[in-house]
Amino acid sequence: MDGETYITGLIRLRSVFHMFQENSNLGIFKPIIGSWYESLRNPENYQASVLSDLVRQYSTTRYGQSHSVSEVKDIADFRANFPIINYKGLSSFFAEVMKGCYDVILPEPVLCWVMTRGSTSAAKVLPATSTHIEQIFTCGARALVNYALRKNDFDVFKGKILNLNFPSNVHTMIADGREVTYGYSSGTYARLNPMLSEVSLLPRQEEIDALGPGITKRDWENRFELAYQRALDADMTAAMGVTPIILGFARYVKKKHGKKPGDLWKLRALFCTSVRKIQFKYAPKLRMLYGEVPVVEIYSATEGVFGQQLDDLPYISPNYDKYFLEVETSKGIKMLHELKRGEWGKLLVSSCMFPRYDIGDLIEAAGKSYFRVFGRDQFLTRLEHQLYRLLLGWLT
């Protein structure tokens, strides 16, 4: 989970909150969250609808046409015609996209290029389309809306949100005959969001970018100090971002300024993403520094926002209404929603950009629409998981 993309979806909620103040009808949240709730009740129908829409989009690409997309009538046809593909396999298509031939793989033109953190391997550089970014904004907002609705806590919308994004201006490259600047996905999406001016992200993304593109310890200390100074006397209601960065900021504040964040701000929630085992590994450490604050997990990557925490149970629930989700298990390919409690495998995502994309994460079903992403698809992760299941039970 390399991306930090969910954060930017939340920044459009300021205007929604103003609407809520004027109209107590919770139906105003339906465009953001209604179809997610419905898809969790009926994932099979929603996944069929998503596939139908994606097939239509893929039919406009040369990749789709080369895989006989016009012959795809159902899931079986889709699997038969479209192979599983990973980032390495997409690289040759991206080279054509950079030349301006977006339809070689994408259904619409490129809006920008973004890069991953490269936490487990070399950073990936990917194109982002308008539809992709709109889905990120919408799905990213769901974690905050759902939290506010189930906790009846709309004060989370009132104050400032601690912005711990990565920089959006890092490298340059030639794309479609012109020089373009690109950076980490979280900062890029925040900078592009049209609602940014209506939401109190502290510090603003422009301030973060002004500190430079580095990600050394000194670079992060500079960003942390900026965030601390900007937020010190502000009414902060939430923090969001990459989980280790949220934790790193808290440790920096305690070491540098002698106080825990929980002593300085009474945050309503922490919205955390981009690593595995957030609830089991990071949440206890976060609460030691931020206080007894809810830790809300979001499963996002540069390639999309695929799920978020539904309730107090420590799992994520998928966005079945936006992405077509399969899992490669030891017993073959299954739909994610078909997995029984304890079944697990490698997640495959079909989105508005790529069909049957191997994102490299391992996911396990906890029953109903609850899942946990427990690691990258690596030998040691699989071995560790099998040993845990053998010695400690099916979930640890």
C-alpha positions as CSV (number, residue, x, y, z in Angstrom):
1,M,0.0,0.0,0.0
2,D,2.3,2.7,-1.2
3,G,-0.1,5.5,-1.8
4,E,-1.3,8.1,0.7
5,T,-4.2,9.0,-1.6
6,Y,-7.3,9.0,0.7
7,I,-6.5,12.2,2.4
8,T,-7.5,14.4,-0.5
9,G,-11.0,13.0,-0.7
10,L,-11.7,14.3,2.8
11,I,-11.0,17.9,2.0
12,R,-14.3,18.5,0.1
13,L,-16.3,17.9,3.3
14,R,-16.0,21.4,4.5
15,S,-18.8,22.5,2.2
16,V,-20.8,19.4,3.1
17,F,-20.6,20.3,6.7
18,H,-21.9,23.8,6.0
19,M,-24.9,22.1,4.2
20,F,-25.4,19.9,7.2
21,Q,-25.6,22.9,9.5
22,E,-28.4,24.4,7.4
23,N,-30.2,21.1,6.8
24,S,-30.1,18.2,9.3
25,N,-31.3,15.7,6.6
26,L,-28.5,13.1,6.5
27,G,-29.4,12.5,2.9
28,I,-27.0,15.2,1.9
29,F,-24.2,12.6,2.4
30,K,-25.8,10.1,0.0
31,P,-23.7,11.0,-3.0
32,I,-20.5,10.3,-1.1
33,I,-21.5,7.3,0.9
34,G,-24.9,5.9,-0.1
35,S,-23.7,3.5,-2.8
36,W,-21.0,2.2,-0.6
37,Y,-23.4,1.1,2.1
38,E,-25.7,-0.4,-0.6
39,S,-22.8,-2.3,-2.2
40,L,-21.8,-3.9,1.1
41,R,-25.4,-5.3,1.3
42,N,-25.3,-6.6,-2.3
43,P,-21.7,-6.9,-3.5
44,E,-22.5,-9.4,-6.3
45,N,-24.9,-7.0,-8.1
46,Y,-22.6,-4.0,-7.7
47,Q,-19.6,-5.9,-8.9
48,A,-21.5,-7.0,-12.0
49,S,-22.5,-3.4,-12.7
50,V,-18.9,-2.2,-12.2
51,L,-17.5,-4.8,-14.5
52,S,-20.0,-3.8,-17.2
53,D,-19.0,-0.2,-16.9
54,L,-15.3,-1.0,-17.0
55,V,-15.7,-3.2,-20.1
56,R,-17.3,-0.3,-21.8
57,Q,-14.3,1.9,-20.9
58,Y,-11.7,-0.7,-21.8
59,S,-13.3,-1.0,-25.3
60,T,-12.0,2.5,-26.1
61,T,-8.4,1.4,-25.5
62,R,-6.0,-0.5,-27.8
63,Y,-5.2,-2.8,-24.9
64,G,-8.9,-3.7,-24.5
65,Q,-9.4,-4.2,-28.2
66,S,-6.3,-6.4,-28.4
67,H,-7.9,-8.6,-25.8
68,S,-11.2,-9.0,-27.6
69,V,-13.1,-6.8,-25.1
70,S,-16.1,-6.8,-27.4
71,E,-16.6,-10.5,-26.6
72,V,-16.7,-10.0,-22.8
73,K,-20.2,-10.7,-21.6
74,D,-19.5,-11.9,-18.1
75,I,-16.9,-12.5,-15.4
76,A,-15.7,-15.7,-17.0
77,D,-15.1,-14.0,-20.3
78,F,-13.3,-11.2,-18.6
79,R,-10.9,-13.6,-16.9
80,A,-10.4,-15.6,-20.1
81,N,-9.6,-12.5,-22.2
82,F,-7.7,-10.3,-19.9
83,P,-4.5,-11.6,-18.2
84,I,-3.3,-10.5,-14.8
85,I,-0.9,-7.6,-15.1
86,N,1.5,-5.9,-12.7
87,Y,3.4,-2.6,-12.7
88,K,6.3,-4.1,-14.6
89,G,3.9,-5.3,-17.3
90,L,2.3,-1.9,-17.6
91,S,5.7,-0.1,-18.0
92,S,5.9,-0.5,-21.8
93,F,2.4,0.9,-22.1
94,F,3.3,3.9,-19.9
95,A,6.2,4.6,-22.3
96,E,3.6,5.1,-25.1
97,V,1.4,7.1,-22.8
98,M,4.3,9.5,-22.2
99,K,4.5,10.0,-25.9
100,G,0.9,11.2,-26.0
101,C,-0.8,7.9,-27.0
102,Y,-2.9,7.6,-23.8
103,D,-5.5,5.3,-25.5
104,V,-2.9,2.5,-25.7
105,I,-4.0,1.5,-22.1
106,L,-6.1,4.4,-20.7
107,P,-9.8,5.2,-21.5
108,E,-9.1,9.0,-21.2
109,P,-6.2,11.5,-21.3
110,V,-3.7,11.8,-18.5
111,L,-4.4,14.6,-16.0
112,C,-1.1,14.2,-14.2
113,W,1.6,11.8,-13.2
114,V,2.2,10.6,-9.7
115,M,4.7,8.5,-7.8
116,T,4.5,6.1,-4.9
117,R,6.6,6.2,-1.8
118,G,8.6,3.1,-2.8
119,S,8.5,1.8,0.8
120,T,9.0,-1.8,-0.3
121,S,10.7,-1.4,-3.7
122,A,11.6,1.3,-6.2
123,A,9.1,4.1,-6.4
124,K,6.5,3.5,-9.1
125,V,5.4,6.4,-11.5
126,L,1.9,6.2,-12.8
127,P,-0.5,8.3,-14.8
128,A,-3.7,9.6,-13.2
129,T,-6.9,10.4,-15.1
130,S,-9.7,12.7,-14.1
131,T,-12.0,9.8,-13.4
132,H,-9.4,8.1,-11.2
133,I,-8.9,11.3,-9.2
134,E,-12.6,11.9,-8.8
135,Q,-12.9,8.3,-7.4
136,I,-10.1,9.1,-5.0
137,F,-11.8,12.2,-3.8
138,T,-15.2,10.4,-3.3
139,C,-13.9,7.2,-1.7
140,G,-11.4,9.1,0.4
141,A,-14.2,11.2,1.9
142,R,-16.1,8.1,3.0
143,A,-14.0,7.4,6.0
144,L,-14.7,10.8,7.5
145,V,-18.4,10.9,6.6
146,N,-18.9,7.3,7.9
147,Y,-17.1,8.2,11.2
148,A,-19.2,11.3,11.7
149,L,-22.5,9.5,11.0
150,R,-21.8,6.5,13.2
151,K,-20.4,8.5,16.1
152,N,-22.9,11.4,15.6
153,D,-19.8,13.6,15.8
154,F,-20.0,16.4,13.2
155,D,-17.6,18.6,15.1
156,V,-14.9,16.7,13.2
157,F,-15.7,18.9,10.2
158,K,-15.4,22.2,12.1
159,G,-11.7,22.6,12.8
160,K,-8.4,22.2,11.2
161,I,-7.0,19.0,9.7
162,L,-3.3,18.2,10.3
163,N,-1.7,17.8,6.8
164,L,1.3,15.4,6.9
165,N,1.5,14.9,3.1
166,F,4.5,14.1,1.1
167,P,5.7,16.8,-1.4
168,S,4.0,17.1,-4.8
169,N,7.0,18.6,-6.7
170,V,9.8,16.1,-6.8
171,H,11.0,15.3,-10.3
172,T,10.5,16.4,-13.9
173,M,10.1,14.4,-17.1
174,I,9.1,14.8,-20.7
175,A,5.5,13.7,-21.3
176,D,3.5,14.3,-24.5
177,G,6.3,16.6,-25.8
178,R,6.5,18.9,-22.8
179,E,8.2,19.0,-19.4
180,V,6.0,18.1,-16.5
181,T,6.6,18.1,-12.8
182,Y,5.4,15.2,-10.7
183,G,5.7,14.1,-7.1
184,Y,4.2,11.9,-4.4
185,S,0.5,11.0,-4.9
186,S,-0.8,12.4,-1.6
187,G,0.6,15.9,-2.1
188,T,-0.3,15.9,-5.8
189,Y,-3.9,14.9,-5.2
190,A,-4.2,17.5,-2.4
191,R,-2.9,20.2,-4.6
192,L,-5.3,19.3,-7.4
193,N,-8.4,19.1,-5.3
194,P,-10.8,21.9,-6.3
195,M,-12.2,22.1,-2.7
196,L,-8.8,22.7,-1.1
197,S,-9.5,26.4,-0.6
198,E,-12.6,25.6,1.4
199,V,-10.9,23.3,3.9
200,S,-8.4,24.1,6.6
201,L,-5.6,21.8,5.9
202,L,-2.6,22.8,8.1
203,P,-0.1,23.3,6.8
204,R,-1.2,24.0,3.2
205,Q,0.3,21.8,0.5
206,E,2.0,24.8,-1.1
207,E,3.9,25.3,2.2
208,I,5.0,21.7,2.3
209,D,6.2,21.8,-1.3
210,A,8.2,25.0,-0.6
211,L,10.4,23.0,1.9
212,G,11.7,20.9,-1.0
213,P,11.4,17.3,-2.3
214,G,13.7,15.5,0.1
215,I,12.5,12.7,2.4
216,T,15.6,12.4,4.6
217,K,15.3,12.6,8.4
218,R,16.2,16.3,8.3
219,D,13.6,16.9,5.6
220,W,10.9,15.3,7.7
221,E,11.9,17.2,10.8
222,N,11.5,20.5,8.8
223,R,8.0,19.4,7.7
224,F,7.1,18.3,11.2
225,E,8.3,21.7,12.6
226,L,6.2,23.5,10.0
227,A,3.1,21.4,10.9
228,Y,3.7,22.0,14.6
229,Q,4.1,25.7,14.3
230,R,1.1,26.1,12.0
231,A,-1.2,23.9,14.2
232,L,0.0,25.0,17.6
233,D,-2.7,27.5,18.4
234,A,-5.3,26.2,15.9
235,D,-8.4,24.1,16.6
236,M,-7.3,20.8,15.3
237,T,-10.0,18.1,14.9
238,A,-8.2,15.3,13.0
239,A,-4.9,14.1,11.6
240,M,-4.5,12.0,8.4
241,G,-1.9,10.5,6.3
242,V,0.6,7.7,6.1
243,T,0.5,5.9,9.5
244,P,4.3,5.9,10.2
245,I,4.4,9.6,9.4
246,I,1.6,10.4,11.8
247,L,3.5,8.4,14.4
248,G,6.8,10.1,13.5
249,F,5.2,13.5,13.9
250,A,4.1,12.7,17.4
251,R,7.5,11.4,18.4
252,Y,9.1,14.5,16.9
253,V,6.8,16.8,18.9
254,K,7.4,15.0,22.1
255,K,11.2,14.9,21.6
256,K,11.6,18.5,20.3
257,H,8.9,20.3,22.3
258,G,8.5,18.1,25.4
259,K,4.8,17.5,24.9
260,K,2.7,14.8,23.4
261,P,0.2,15.8,20.6
262,G,-2.5,14.6,23.0
263,D,-1.5,17.3,25.4
264,L,-1.7,20.0,22.7
265,W,-4.8,19.0,20.7
266,K,-8.0,17.1,21.4
267,L,-8.3,15.3,18.0
268,R,-11.6,13.6,17.2
269,A,-9.9,10.9,15.1
270,L,-6.8,9.7,13.3
271,F,-7.3,8.6,9.7
272,C,-4.5,6.2,8.9
273,T,-3.4,4.5,5.8
274,S,-0.5,3.0,3.6
275,V,0.8,0.2,5.9
276,R,-0.4,-3.2,7.0
277,K,-1.6,-4.1,10.5
278,I,-2.6,-0.5,11.4
279,Q,-5.0,-1.6,14.1
280,F,-2.8,-4.3,15.6
281,K,0.6,-2.8,15.3
282,Y,0.3,1.0,15.1
283,A,-2.9,1.9,16.9
284,P,-1.6,1.2,20.5
285,K,1.5,3.4,19.8
286,L,-0.6,6.2,18.3
287,R,-2.9,6.3,21.3
288,M,0.0,6.5,23.7
289,L,0.9,9.9,22.0
290,Y,-2.4,11.2,20.8
291,G,-4.6,10.0,23.6
292,E,-7.6,7.7,23.5
293,V,-8.5,8.8,20.0
294,P,-10.3,6.6,17.4
295,V,-7.9,5.2,14.8
296,V,-9.8,4.9,11.5
297,E,-8.1,2.6,8.9
298,I,-8.3,3.3,5.2
299,Y,-6.9,0.9,2.5
300,S,-5.6,3.2,-0.2
301,A,-2.7,3.2,-2.7
302,T,-1.6,5.5,-5.4
303,E,-3.8,3.3,-7.7
304,G,-7.0,4.0,-5.7
305,V,-8.9,3.9,-2.5
306,F,-10.2,0.4,-2.2
307,G,-11.8,0.3,1.2
308,Q,-12.2,1.9,4.7
309,Q,-13.2,1.0,8.2
310,L,-16.9,0.6,8.6
311,D,-17.3,0.4,12.4
312,D,-15.3,-0.3,15.5
313,L,-14.2,-3.7,14.3
314,P,-10.5,-3.6,13.2
315,Y,-11.1,-4.3,9.5
316,I,-11.8,-2.5,6.2
317,S,-14.9,-2.9,4.0
318,P,-14.3,-2.7,0.2
319,N,-15.6,0.0,-2.2
320,Y,-17.5,-2.6,-4.3
321,D,-19.3,0.2,-6.1
322,K,-16.1,1.7,-7.7
323,Y,-13.6,-1.2,-8.2
324,F,-13.8,-4.7,-9.5
325,L,-12.1,-6.8,-6.9
326,E,-10.7,-10.4,-7.3
327,V,-8.4,-12.5,-5.2
328,E,-5.9,-15.1,-6.4
329,T,-6.1,-17.8,-3.8
330,S,-4.5,-21.2,-3.5
331,K,-7.7,-22.7,-4.9
332,G,-7.9,-20.3,-7.9
333,I,-9.3,-16.9,-8.7
334,K,-12.4,-15.8,-6.7
335,M,-14.3,-12.6,-6.3
336,L,-13.3,-10.8,-3.1
337,H,-16.9,-10.9,-1.8
338,E,-16.9,-14.7,-2.3
339,L,-14.1,-15.3,0.2
340,K,-15.2,-17.1,3.3
341,R,-13.9,-16.3,6.7
342,G,-10.2,-17.2,6.9
343,E,-9.7,-17.4,3.1
344,W,-6.9,-15.2,1.8
345,G,-4.8,-14.5,-1.3
346,K,-3.4,-11.8,-3.6
347,L,-5.7,-8.9,-4.5
348,L,-6.4,-8.0,-8.1
349,V,-8.0,-4.7,-8.9
350,S,-9.7,-3.6,-12.1
351,S,-10.2,0.1,-12.1
352,C,-11.0,3.0,-14.5
353,M,-7.4,2.9,-15.5
354,F,-6.1,-0.7,-15.5
355,P,-7.8,-4.2,-15.9
356,R,-6.9,-7.0,-13.5
357,Y,-4.0,-5.2,-11.9
358,D,-1.9,-7.1,-9.4
359,I,-1.3,-4.5,-6.7
360,G,0.9,-6.7,-4.7
361,D,-1.1,-7.0,-1.5
362,L,-2.3,-10.0,0.5
363,I,-5.9,-9.8,1.8
364,E,-7.8,-12.0,4.2
365,A,-11.6,-12.3,4.8
366,A,-12.9,-11.9,8.3
367,G,-16.5,-12.7,7.4
368,K,-19.3,-10.8,5.8
369,S,-17.7,-7.6,4.2
370,Y,-14.8,-7.4,6.6
371,F,-11.2,-7.8,5.5
372,R,-7.7,-7.1,6.5
373,V,-4.7,-6.4,4.3
374,F,-1.9,-8.1,6.2
375,G,1.2,-7.7,4.0
376,R,2.9,-7.5,0.6
377,D,2.9,-10.5,-1.7
378,Q,6.3,-11.8,-0.6
379,F,7.6,-15.2,0.4
380,L,8.4,-14.3,4.0
381,T,5.0,-12.6,4.4
382,R,3.2,-15.7,3.2
383,L,5.3,-18.0,5.4
384,E,4.7,-15.8,8.4
385,H,1.0,-15.8,7.8
386,Q,0.8,-19.5,7.5
387,L,2.8,-20.0,10.7
388,Y,0.5,-17.6,12.5
389,R,-2.5,-19.5,11.3
390,L,-0.9,-22.8,12.4
391,L,0.2,-21.7,15.8
392,L,-2.1,-18.9,16.9
393,G,-5.3,-19.3,15.0
394,W,-6.7,-18.0,11.7
395,L,-6.6,-14.3,12.7
396,T,-3.8,-12.7,14.7
